Amino acid sequence: MTAPRQVLPGTTYLVTRRCSQRQFLLRPSRQANQLFGFLLAVAAERFHVDVHAFCVMSNHVHLVVTDREARLPAFHLFLDSLVGRSMNVLLGRGENFWGPPSFSAVALHDPSDVLDKVAYVLANPVAAGLVRRGRMWPGLWSAPEQIGAEALEFKRPDWFFRKKGKTALPDRAALRLLAPPGFDSPERFRRAVSDSLRFREELAAAELASRGRGFLGARRVLAQRPFAMPSHPAPRGGLNPRLACRDKWRRIQALGQLIEFLRDYRRAFSAWRSGAATVLFPYGTYLMRILHAAPCAAPG
């Protein structure tokens, strides 16, 4: 059984979602880029999620977001469901689009951790040996200079969504990249991201060169078949972290708080299953609060 997810307002996350069987179902294309950008913009506005960075790779997605109102699961249910259904129509397939049962969300506790993960996300195409610079990636990728700048506009794709009716989505959606909490200004954050990204790109290039490898290149990426998958096997048995914090003592404190939440949640859930309908669940409980209106403790 998967451990319950603690969802707290104002938390910044590194979020990852992978395609089924690691297939290249999100291979860069005009349609895929338009679709994901549009739905990300709609979801961010609808669920009040601030987007700081994104990179849509051929078989997985990375986002760095701040969940202002503790609605991250609803945000991802909306985004993942519509991306999967509409991409399946585009690709002519009918099976599960996403691989693992749910998305991975790693809580980032310090501004330095947020900066590190944003640079990690943007350097992903380089670290994977695909392109020499992140901005050369032909898929959806957020440039550092777009943070705090004018909104990115995306048109609603015409192959899946209805144009009229109560459930119709807007004709266009705007996505503005924001600086995360903990930074004085978007300008300062942009500079820090650019410097950290440049360092990661150079490090990745040097590592590839030391192994006698070069970059695949954008042209070959675009020529990949969507139902293909990486030749190397997926790593197994690795960690599935819930949080990231480079400061040792802050990390110990955060892990202690998470362990306390899990202990209190399991105690409350056991009592609820025994018939105690008014048992108090710990602050940060999501699913029981949404599905069963379970009472939850106040913050603090």
QUITAGI-V134370 format. One record per residue. N is the residue number from 1. RES is the residue in one letter. PHI is phi in whole degrees, 0 to 359 (999 if undefined). OMEGA is omega in radians with two decimals (* if undefined). Layout:
BEGIN
N_RES_PHI_OMEGA / N_RES_PHI_OMEGA
END
This chain:
BEGIN
1_M_999_3.14 / 2_T_289_3.13 / 3_A_296_3.13 / 4_P_299_-3.13 / 5_R_267_3.05 / 6_Q_275_-3.08 / 7_V_239_-3.08 / 8_L_245_3.13 / 9_P_295_3.09 / 10_G_83_-3.12 / 11_T_276_3.05 / 12_T_261_-3.04 / 13_Y_231_2.77 / 14_L_265_-3.09 / 15_V_247_3.14 / 16_T_228_3.02 / 17_R_222_-3.06 / 18_R_247_3.12 / 19_C_285_-3.14 / 20_S_302_3.09 / 21_Q_56_3.13 / 22_R_61_3.13 / 23_Q_290_-3.11 / 24_F_276_-3.05 / 25_L_289_3.09 / 26_L_252_3.10 / 27_R_313_-3.08 / 28_P_306_3.05 / 29_S_199_3.12 / 30_R_299_-3.11 / 31_Q_292_-3.12 / 32_A_295_3.14 / 33_N_296_-3.14 / 34_Q_297_-3.10 / 35_L_297_-3.06 / 36_F_294_3.12 / 37_G_299_3.13 / 38_F_298_-3.09 / 39_L_290_3.07 / 40_L_296_3.13 / 41_A_296_3.13 / 42_V_296_-3.11 / 43_A_296_-3.13 / 44_A_299_3.14 / 45_E_289_-3.06 / 46_R_292_-3.05 / 47_F_251_3.05 / 48_H_56_3.10 / 49_V_250_3.10 / 50_D_273_3.14 / 51_V_259_-3.13 / 52_H_252_-3.14 / 53_A_197_3.07 / 54_F_206_3.03 / 55_C_210_3.12 / 56_V_260_3.10 / 57_M_276_-3.08 / 58_S_294_-3.09 / 59_N_230_3.02 / 60_H_198_-3.08 / 61_V_231_3.00 / 62_H_240_3.03 / 63_L_228_2.89 / 64_V_241_-3.02 / 65_V_222_2.98 / 66_T_246_-3.08 / 67_D_269_-3.00 / 68_R_295_-3.00 / 69_E_239_3.13 / 70_A_57_-3.14 / 71_R_235_-3.08 / 72_L_302_3.13 / 73_P_299_3.11 / 74_A_293_3.08 / 75_F_303_-3.09 / 76_H_284_3.07 / 77_L_299_3.12 / 78_F_295_-3.08 / 79_L_296_-3.05 / 80_D_294_-3.12 / 81_S_296_-3.08 / 82_L_287_3.06 / 83_V_298_-3.11 / 84_G_297_-3.09 / 85_R_294_-3.08 / 86_S_287_3.09 / 87_M_293_3.07 / 88_N_298_3.08 / 89_V_297_-3.12 / 90_L_296_-3.08 / 91_L_270_-3.13 / 92_G_70_3.14 / 93_R_233_-3.09 / 94_G_227_-3.11 / 95_E_269_3.11 / 96_N_302_-3.13 / 97_F_276_-3.09 / 98_W_263_-3.06 / 99_G_277_-3.11 / 100_P_300_-3.11 / 101_P_300_-3.10 / 102_S_212_3.13 / 103_F_277_3.03 / 104_S_263_3.12 / 105_A_230_-3.13 / 106_V_254_3.14 / 107_A_289_-3.11 / 108_L_252_-2.92 / 109_H_264_-3.10 / 110_D_233_3.07 / 111_P_305_3.13 / 112_S_294_3.09 / 113_D_291_3.11 / 114_V_296_3.13 / 115_L_301_-3.13 / 116_D_298_-3.09 / 117_K_284_3.06 / 118_V_297_3.11 / 119_A_297_3.09 / 120_Y_300_3.14 / 121_V_298_-3.05 / 122_L_287_3.11 / 123_A_271_-3.06 / 124_N_304_3.13 / 125_P_296_3.12 / 126_V_283_3.14 / 127_A_299_3.13 / 128_A_278_3.11 / 129_G_75_-3.07 / 130_L_262_3.13 / 131_V_223_-3.05 / 132_R_286_3.11 / 133_R_230_-3.14 / 134_G_303_-3.09 / 135_R_289_3.06 / 136_M_274_-3.13 / 137_W_294_-3.09 / 138_P_281_3.09 / 139_G_275_-3.13 / 140_L_287_-3.02 / 141_W_209_-3.10 / 142_S_266_3.12 / 143_A_282_-3.14 / 144_P_305_-3.10 / 145_E_290_3.10 / 146_Q_277_-3.13 / 147_I_289_-3.13 / 148_G_78_-3.14 / 149_A_264_-3.13 / 150_E_297_-3.11 / 151_A_293_3.02 / 152_L_274_-3.10 / 153_E_251_-3.13 / 154_F_229_3.11 / 155_K_271_3.12 / 156_R_295_3.10 / 157_P_299_-3.04 / 158_D_258_-3.06 / 159_W_262_-3.06 / 160_F_223_-2.95 / 161_F_271_3.08 / 162_R_289_-3.08 / 163_K_267_-3.11 / 164_K_224_3.12 / 165_G_116_-3.07 / 166_K_295_-3.09 / 167_T_262_-3.11 / 168_A_293_3.08 / 169_L_273_-3.09 / 170_P_296_3.11 / 171_D_296_-3.13 / 172_R_223_3.11 / 173_A_222_-3.12 / 174_A_248_3.14 / 175_L_235_3.11 / 176_R_253_3.11 / 177_L_281_-3.07 / 178_L_246_3.02 / 179_A_287_-3.12 / 180_P_286_3.06 / 181_P_301_3.08 / 182_G_101_3.12 / 183_F_242_-3.04 / 184_D_297_-3.05 / 185_S_201_3.05 / 186_P_300_-3.12 / 187_E_298_3.13 / 188_R_296_-3.14 / 189_F_293_3.11 / 190_R_301_-3.14 / 191_R_297_-3.13 / 192_A_296_3.13 / 193_V_295_-3.13 / 194_S_300_-3.14 / 195_D_295_-3.11 / 196_S_293_3.11 / 197_L_295_3.14 / 198_R_300_3.12 / 199_F_297_-3.12 / 200_R_294_3.13 / 201_E_295_3.13 / 202_E_294_3.12 / 203_L_297_3.14 / 204_A_295_3.13 / 205_A_296_3.13 / 206_A_294_3.14 / 207_E_293_3.10 / 208_L_297_-3.14 / 209_A_298_-3.14 / 210_S_294_3.11 / 211_R_260_3.11 / 212_G_72_-3.12 / 213_R_248_3.04 / 214_G_243_-3.13 / 215_F_264_-3.13 / 216_L_297_3.13 / 217_G_97_-3.08 / 218_A_299_-3.10 / 219_R_298_3.14 / 220_R_289_3.06 / 221_V_300_-3.11 / 222_L_293_-3.13 / 223_A_275_-3.13 / 224_Q_294_3.09 / 225_R_277_-3.09 / 226_P_297_-3.12 / 227_F_265_3.03 / 228_A_282_3.14 / 229_M_210_-3.14 / 230_P_302_3.14 / 231_S_286_-3.14 / 232_H_276_-3.11 / 233_P_292_3.12 / 234_A_289_3.07 / 235_P_295_-3.12 / 236_R_234_3.06 / 237_G_77_3.13 / 238_G_279_3.13 / 239_L_284_3.03 / 240_N_236_-2.97 / 241_P_291_3.05 / 242_R_259_-3.10 / 243_L_210_3.08 / 244_A_224_3.14 / 245_C_203_-3.08 / 246_R_283_3.09 / 247_D_285_-3.01 / 248_K_304_-3.03 / 249_W_286_3.04 / 250_R_295_3.13 / 251_R_294_3.11 / 252_I_299_3.13 / 253_Q_296_-3.13 / 254_A_295_3.11 / 255_L_296_3.09 / 256_G_297_3.12 / 257_Q_294_3.12 / 258_L_293_3.11 / 259_I_298_3.11 / 260_E_297_3.10 / 261_F_299_-3.11 / 262_L_297_3.13 / 263_R_295_-3.14 / 264_D_294_3.14 / 265_Y_296_-3.10 / 266_R_295_3.09 / 267_R_296_-3.14 / 268_A_292_-3.12 / 269_F_295_3.10 / 270_S_298_3.12 / 271_A_294_-3.14 / 272_W_297_3.13 / 273_R_293_3.13 / 274_S_276_3.07 / 275_G_112_3.14 / 276_A_276_-3.02 / 277_A_293_-3.07 / 278_T_260_3.14 / 279_V_299_-3.08 / 280_L_268_3.08 / 281_F_274_-3.09 / 282_P_290_3.09 / 283_Y_300_-3.09 / 284_G_103_3.06 / 285_T_295_-3.10 / 286_Y_248_-2.96 / 287_L_298_3.13 / 288_M_296_3.12 / 289_R_291_-3.09 / 290_I_283_-3.04 / 291_L_279_-3.01 / 292_H_237_3.14 / 293_A_53_-3.12 / 294_A_293_3.10 / 295_P_293_-3.10 / 296_C_233_3.14 / 297_A_294_3.08 / 298_A_282_3.10 / 299_P_295_3.06 / 300_G_100_*
END
